[in-house]
Amino acid sequence: MDWTRFFNVLIDGIQLGSVYALIALGYTMVYGILKLLNFAHGDIYMIGAFIGFGVLTFFGGPLSPNLPLAPLLILMFVVAMLGSGLLGVAVERFAYRPLRDAPRIAPLISALGVAFFLENSALLLFGSQYRQYNGFDLIGTGGFFIGSVKITWINLLVVSSAAALMVALMLLVARTKLGKAMRATSFDREAAAMQGIDIDRVIVWTFFIGSALAGAAGVMAGLAYSSIYHFMGFTAGLKGFAAAVVGGIGSIPGAMAGGLLIGLAESFTAGYMNGTWKDAVTFSILVLVMLVRPTGLFGKPEIQKV
């Protein structure tokens, strides 16, 4: 067996899975609070990628940036996360909040409408052509070797940044007052409101944080895979949703595990079979997990109120 190839495919899968995991976290956070499938989330990821590209272009692009590399990367992530977070808040305010007490099909249809609106707005604003991050020109093709396996600086940047954001989210949910309010709201929204928790504030922060993570994922995807375009959020959003469901939608550790599983499955399918099969394998995993464990790998059956 060619172990060098195996570990290279493994590294690619972890990198791709890290991006999917960040997207999946937005799905699972919103569903945990509102029981809403925010199908516009993938397009917020796409907008985050374009914001990062805009910052990169403003400061001279990948070939001759006007800023040192570290401040430029930090600025790209910060601006993309802020922009995507504010966009997520706006989507919640105008597309979901008026439908909060409507039948559950209504916000789902609204989410699909927002997704198409964002995709076509990006098409009108940025055009249909692919934009090039040229991540290897910006960061370089260097890295380090473990045996005969090379880990590039982009591999390290994407995986370490995603891991840091996931750990930060888990600490926020577990140890802060906002995190406790989120957990209380996800368990029983009415009871949380009766205890004095500002439900609207919790929901706004949930959308902001989930959308900010999607924006960071968009920048990572641009750096790792170079090209971005207006329709990139559709497929990535479906993969992120599949990751959230496989892991157990509503579970933060489940979203992380689901993202890595989907990323590894896609990478190994492309590396050892045929790239045209990767989507079929990805969604076959989704169907299989739903048949065997409908709540997902980390999900728990909902308590039925009587």
Secondary structure as GFF3:
##gff-version 3
##sequence-region A 1 306
A	DSSP	alpha_helix	3	34	.	.	.	ID=ss1
A	DSSP	alpha_helix	41	58	.	.	.	ID=ss2
A	DSSP	alpha_helix	69	91	.	.	.	ID=ss3
A	DSSP	pi_helix	92	96	.	.	.	ID=ss4
A	DSSP	three_ten_helix	97	99	.	.	.	ID=ss5
A	DSSP	alpha_helix	105	126	.	.	.	ID=ss6
A	DSSP	beta_strand	131	132	.	.	.	ID=ss7
A	DSSP	alpha_helix	135	139	.	.	.	ID=ss8
A	DSSP	beta_strand	143	146	.	.	.	ID=ss9
A	DSSP	beta_strand	149	152	.	.	.	ID=ss10
A	DSSP	alpha_helix	153	175	.	.	.	ID=ss11
A	DSSP	alpha_helix	177	187	.	.	.	ID=ss12
A	DSSP	alpha_helix	189	194	.	.	.	ID=ss13
A	DSSP	alpha_helix	199	225	.	.	.	ID=ss14
A	DSSP	beta_strand	227	228	.	.	.	ID=ss15
A	DSSP	alpha_helix	232	247	.	.	.	ID=ss16
A	DSSP	alpha_helix	252	272	.	.	.	ID=ss17
A	DSSP	three_ten_helix	275	277	.	.	.	ID=ss18
A	DSSP	alpha_helix	278	292	.	.	.	ID=ss19
###
